[in-house]
Every structure is written in structure tokens, then in C-alpha cells.
Amino acid sequence: MIKIALIEPEIPQNTGNIGRICVGADCELLLVGKLGFSMDDKYMKRAGLDYWEKVRLQRIETISEFFNKYDTPEYTLAFLSKKAEKIYTEIPAKNDGTLVLVFGKETLGLSDDILQKYAERSYRIPTTGNVRSLNIANTVSIVTFDVLRRLNFAGLERKICL
């Protein structure tokens, strides 16, 4: 199971949508640091629809607590940023609970300190350059499902579910 870590998410609708992605992709959602909304936010729950109650959610109060727990040899951290040099298709494909995809806040992304420290583990989605960035929920979806595609969608339904 892939872990999706959102560092200080600000927009409840994005977090709700990402929660829905996590349910559909069998991922765990980690909400890290200060949130820009309440966990009871109606917009977050509306974006997550009735799937929100099925989200495997871990709330981590501080960024340092997150790094203390996950910046260990046991886990593979992959940071997503428009400032990274590597492309997201280079992220190691793992579905054993050790891959953590890390995304920054919607307005600022990951801090420069994090990007400098983890430059070798930072990845981006190529774009034309005509946009500042992609929506975080879209980015989570693109990267998560690419990793799962490289794992032949292990554990996911390969038939149409209505």
C-alpha cells in the first residue's frame, strides 16, 4: 500500500478529492502539520463524497514528527515538486507499504529546505511551462496511478465495476 503524505494542505476540496483517490487506489492518506481547514469541513467531505469514511487516514501533528517516523531506511520517500529535476516515472515502484509520496501545500509546494535536503528523491511532472503548476489532486492521481500501473495494478480490480 502506497502512502500519500500531504504537508500542510490548505484546500479542503483537494484533500477530499485526494481521500477519494486513496480509497480507489488502496492508499493510506497522511495529513501532516497545520491544516488550512477543519477535519469536519463540509467541503472536504463533499469532495470525498461518501468515500471519506473509508479513507485510511493518519493525522501527524508536526512535520518533524513525520520525518522522525518516515525518514528511515525502512521507507522510500519520494517528494513531488515542480522544482525537481527527475521525472515522476523514475519513482521506485513499490506497493509494500514502504513508498511514501510526499506533496507540499497548494500555494507554496514543499519548502526549499526540504527540497534541498531531498533533491535526489524529488520528482516532477513535465508540463509545457504555460502553467505555474498542476492541481495537487490531479498530481496525486497521476503519480499514484503511474506507480500502480508499473506494478500491473496489483490488488486493484481489473474489471469494470458499476
C-alpha positions as YAML, in Angstrom:
chain: A
units: angstrom
residues:
- id: 1
  name: MET
  ca: [0.00, 0.00, 0.00]
- id: 2
  name: ILE
  ca: [1.35, 3.38, -1.05]
- id: 3
  name: LYS
  ca: [1.22, 6.21, 1.47]
- id: 4
  name: ILE
  ca: [0.22, 9.70, 0.29]
- id: 5
  name: ALA
  ca: [1.57, 12.44, 2.58]
- id: 6
  name: LEU
  ca: [0.16, 15.95, 2.31]
- id: 7
  name: ILE
  ca: [2.34, 18.50, 4.08]
- id: 8
  name: GLU
  ca: [0.17, 21.31, 5.47]
- id: 9
  name: PRO
  ca: [-2.71, 21.00, 2.98]
- id: 10
  name: GLU
  ca: [-4.75, 24.19, 2.65]
- id: 11
  name: ILE
  ca: [-7.79, 23.49, 0.48]
- id: 12
  name: PRO
  ca: [-10.42, 21.09, 1.83]
- id: 13
  name: GLN
  ca: [-11.81, 20.18, -1.58]
- id: 14
  name: ASN
  ca: [-8.39, 19.00, -2.74]
- id: 15
  name: THR
  ca: [-7.91, 16.91, 0.39]
- id: 16
  name: GLY
  ca: [-11.37, 15.37, -0.02]
- id: 17
  name: ASN
  ca: [-10.63, 14.51, -3.64]
- id: 18
  name: ILE
  ca: [-7.26, 13.01, -2.66]
- id: 19
  name: GLY
  ca: [-9.02, 10.95, 0.02]
- id: 20
  name: ARG
  ca: [-11.28, 9.53, -2.67]
- id: 21
  name: ILE
  ca: [-8.22, 8.73, -4.82]
- id: 22
  name: CYS
  ca: [-6.70, 6.94, -1.81]
- id: 23
  name: VAL
  ca: [-9.80, 4.78, -1.38]
- id: 24
  name: GLY
  ca: [-9.84, 3.88, -5.08]
- id: 25
  name: ALA
  ca: [-6.11, 3.16, -5.21]
- id: 26
  name: ASP
  ca: [-5.89, 1.40, -1.81]
- id: 27
  name: CYS
  ca: [-3.53, 4.01, -0.36]
- id: 28
  name: GLU
  ca: [-3.15, 5.47, 3.10]
- id: 29
  name: LEU
  ca: [-3.52, 9.25, 3.49]
- id: 30
  name: LEU
  ca: [-1.18, 11.07, 5.86]
- id: 31
  name: LEU
  ca: [-2.15, 14.63, 6.79]
- id: 32
  name: VAL
  ca: [0.94, 16.33, 8.18]
- id: 33
  name: GLY
  ca: [1.35, 19.57, 10.12]
- id: 34
  name: LYS
  ca: [-1.01, 22.51, 10.28]
- id: 35
  name: LEU
  ca: [-4.16, 22.07, 8.20]
- id: 36
  name: GLY
  ca: [-5.79, 25.01, 6.43]
- id: 37
  name: PHE
  ca: [-9.23, 23.66, 7.33]
- id: 38
  name: SER
  ca: [-11.10, 21.65, 9.94]
- id: 39
  name: MET
  ca: [-11.29, 17.87, 9.63]
- id: 40
  name: ASP
  ca: [-15.06, 18.36, 9.84]
- id: 41
  name: ASP
  ca: [-15.07, 20.71, 6.85]
- id: 42
  name: LYS
  ca: [-18.17, 20.14, 4.73]
- id: 43
  name: TYR
  ca: [-16.29, 20.96, 1.51]
- id: 44
  name: MET
  ca: [-13.68, 18.30, 2.18]
- id: 45
  name: LYS
  ca: [-16.31, 15.69, 2.93]
- id: 46
  name: ARG
  ca: [-18.35, 16.76, -0.08]
- id: 47
  name: ALA
  ca: [-15.33, 16.39, -2.40]
- id: 48
  name: GLY
  ca: [-14.64, 12.96, -0.89]
- id: 49
  name: LEU
  ca: [-18.31, 12.05, -1.24]
- id: 50
  name: ASP
  ca: [-19.40, 9.04, 0.80]
- id: 51
  name: TYR
  ca: [-15.89, 7.60, 0.44]
- id: 52
  name: TRP
  ca: [-14.42, 9.79, 3.19]
- id: 53
  name: GLU
  ca: [-15.41, 7.33, 5.93]
- id: 54
  name: LYS
  ca: [-13.39, 4.65, 4.08]
- id: 55
  name: VAL
  ca: [-10.17, 6.68, 3.91]
- id: 56
  name: ARG
  ca: [-7.29, 5.11, 5.83]
- id: 57
  name: LEU
  ca: [-6.19, 8.32, 7.49]
- id: 58
  name: GLN
  ca: [-3.24, 9.09, 9.70]
- id: 59
  name: ARG
  ca: [-3.02, 12.54, 11.26]
- id: 60
  name: ILE
  ca: [0.55, 13.61, 12.06]
- id: 61
  name: GLU
  ca: [0.64, 16.84, 14.05]
- id: 62
  name: THR
  ca: [4.08, 18.17, 13.04]
- id: 63
  name: ILE
  ca: [6.40, 17.99, 10.07]
- id: 64
  name: SER
  ca: [9.28, 16.92, 12.33]
- id: 65
  name: GLU
  ca: [7.16, 14.06, 13.68]
- id: 66
  name: PHE
  ca: [6.54, 12.94, 10.09]
- id: 67
  name: PHE
  ca: [10.25, 12.92, 9.24]
- id: 68
  name: ASN
  ca: [11.15, 11.18, 12.52]
- id: 69
  name: LYS
  ca: [8.77, 8.37, 11.62]
- id: 70
  name: TYR
  ca: [9.28, 8.05, 7.86]
- id: 71
  name: ASP
  ca: [12.79, 9.31, 7.05]
- id: 72
  name: THR
  ca: [14.26, 5.93, 7.92]
- id: 73
  name: PRO
  ca: [15.84, 3.12, 5.89]
- id: 74
  name: GLU
  ca: [12.54, 1.21, 6.13]
- id: 75
  name: TYR
  ca: [10.69, 3.75, 3.95]
- id: 76
  name: THR
  ca: [11.25, 5.23, 0.49]
- id: 77
  name: LEU
  ca: [10.29, 8.89, 0.44]
- id: 78
  name: ALA
  ca: [9.52, 10.47, -2.95]
- id: 79
  name: PHE
  ca: [8.94, 14.23, -2.97]
- id: 80
  name: LEU
  ca: [6.88, 15.87, -5.71]
- id: 81
  name: SER
  ca: [7.75, 19.39, -6.80]
- id: 82
  name: LYS
  ca: [7.74, 21.46, -9.97]
- id: 83
  name: LYS
  ca: [11.31, 22.43, -8.99]
- id: 84
  name: ALA
  ca: [12.69, 18.88, -9.13]
- id: 85
  name: GLU
  ca: [14.93, 17.64, -11.93]
- id: 86
  name: LYS
  ca: [13.94, 13.97, -12.03]
- id: 87
  name: ILE
  ca: [10.71, 12.85, -13.68]
- id: 88
  name: TYR
  ca: [7.98, 11.08, -11.67]
- id: 89
  name: THR
  ca: [8.31, 7.92, -13.76]
- id: 90
  name: GLU
  ca: [11.67, 7.39, -12.01]
- id: 91
  name: ILE
  ca: [9.99, 6.94, -8.62]
- id: 92
  name: PRO
  ca: [10.65, 3.37, -7.42]
- id: 93
  name: ALA
  ca: [7.52, 1.27, -7.91]
- id: 94
  name: LYS
  ca: [6.68, -0.34, -4.56]
- id: 95
  name: ASN
  ca: [3.36, -1.42, -3.11]
- id: 96
  name: ASP
  ca: [4.59, -2.96, 0.12]
- id: 97
  name: GLY
  ca: [3.74, -0.08, 2.43]
- id: 98
  name: THR
  ca: [7.20, 1.46, 2.29]
- id: 99
  name: LEU
  ca: [6.70, 4.02, -0.51]
- id: 100
  name: VAL
  ca: [5.62, 7.45, 0.73]
- id: 101
  name: LEU
  ca: [4.70, 10.04, -1.91]
- id: 102
  name: VAL
  ca: [5.13, 13.49, -0.35]
- id: 103
  name: PHE
  ca: [3.28, 16.59, -1.59]
- id: 104
  name: GLY
  ca: [3.51, 20.18, -0.35]
- id: 105
  name: LYS
  ca: [0.85, 22.76, 0.30]
- id: 106
  name: GLU
  ca: [-1.17, 24.00, -2.65]
- id: 107
  name: THR
  ca: [0.08, 27.60, -2.67]
- id: 108
  name: LEU
  ca: [3.79, 27.11, -1.99]
- id: 109
  name: GLY
  ca: [4.63, 23.45, -2.52]
- id: 110
  name: LEU
  ca: [7.37, 21.88, -0.42]
- id: 111
  name: SER
  ca: [9.76, 24.18, 1.42]
- id: 112
  name: ASP
  ca: [13.16, 24.96, -0.09]
- id: 113
  name: ASP
  ca: [14.78, 23.32, 2.96]
- id: 114
  name: ILE
  ca: [13.00, 20.03, 2.23]
- id: 115
  name: LEU
  ca: [13.77, 20.22, -1.50]
- id: 116
  name: GLN
  ca: [17.46, 20.92, -0.88]
- id: 117
  name: LYS
  ca: [17.80, 18.13, 1.66]
- id: 118
  name: TYR
  ca: [15.95, 15.60, -0.50]
- id: 119
  name: ALA
  ca: [16.90, 16.78, -4.01]
- id: 120
  name: GLU
  ca: [17.93, 13.26, -5.06]
- id: 121
  name: ARG
  ca: [14.49, 11.96, -4.05]
- id: 122
  name: SER
  ca: [12.47, 14.76, -5.66]
- id: 123
  name: TYR
  ca: [10.43, 14.35, -8.83]
- id: 124
  name: ARG
  ca: [8.25, 16.45, -11.12]
- id: 125
  name: ILE
  ca: [5.60, 16.03, -13.78]
- id: 126
  name: PRO
  ca: [6.76, 17.60, -17.05]
- id: 127
  name: THR
  ca: [4.50, 20.32, -18.44]
- id: 128
  name: THR
  ca: [4.69, 22.86, -21.25]
- id: 129
  name: GLY
  ca: [5.64, 25.62, -18.87]
- id: 130
  name: ASN
  ca: [2.48, 27.53, -19.72]
- id: 131
  name: VAL
  ca: [1.08, 26.81, -16.24]
- id: 132
  name: ARG
  ca: [2.65, 27.53, -12.85]
- id: 133
  name: SER
  ca: [1.65, 24.14, -11.53]
- id: 134
  name: LEU
  ca: [-0.90, 21.35, -11.73]
- id: 135
  name: ASN
  ca: [-3.69, 20.91, -9.21]
- id: 136
  name: ILE
  ca: [-2.44, 18.80, -6.30]
- id: 137
  name: ALA
  ca: [-5.28, 16.26, -6.54]
- id: 138
  name: ASN
  ca: [-4.51, 15.76, -10.23]
- id: 139
  name: THR
  ca: [-0.81, 15.39, -9.42]
- id: 140
  name: VAL
  ca: [-1.53, 12.81, -6.70]
- id: 141
  name: SER
  ca: [-3.67, 10.86, -9.16]
- id: 142
  name: ILE
  ca: [-1.13, 10.95, -12.00]
- id: 143
  name: VAL
  ca: [1.79, 9.85, -9.83]
- id: 144
  name: THR
  ca: [-0.08, 7.26, -7.76]
- id: 145
  name: PHE
  ca: [-1.66, 5.51, -10.71]
- id: 146
  name: ASP
  ca: [1.62, 5.54, -12.63]
- id: 147
  name: VAL
  ca: [3.30, 3.66, -9.78]
- id: 148
  name: LEU
  ca: [0.37, 1.23, -9.68]
- id: 149
  name: ARG
  ca: [0.49, 0.80, -13.47]
- id: 150
  name: ARG
  ca: [4.14, -0.22, -13.22]
- id: 151
  name: LEU
  ca: [3.05, -2.79, -10.63]
- id: 152
  name: ASN
  ca: [0.40, -4.12, -13.05]
- id: 153
  name: PHE
  ca: [-2.31, -2.59, -10.82]
- id: 154
  name: ALA
  ca: [-1.66, -5.25, -8.17]
- id: 155
  name: GLY
  ca: [-4.57, -5.51, -5.76]
- id: 156
  name: LEU
  ca: [-6.92, -3.40, -7.87]
- id: 157
  name: GLU
  ca: [-9.93, -4.56, -9.84]
- id: 158
  name: ARG
  ca: [-9.12, -5.11, -13.48]
- id: 159
  name: LYS
  ca: [-12.76, -5.36, -14.49]
- id: 160
  name: ILE
  ca: [-15.45, -2.73, -14.83]
- id: 161
  name: CYS
  ca: [-17.18, -2.03, -11.51]
- id: 162
  name: LEU
  ca: [-20.58, -0.36, -11.71]
...
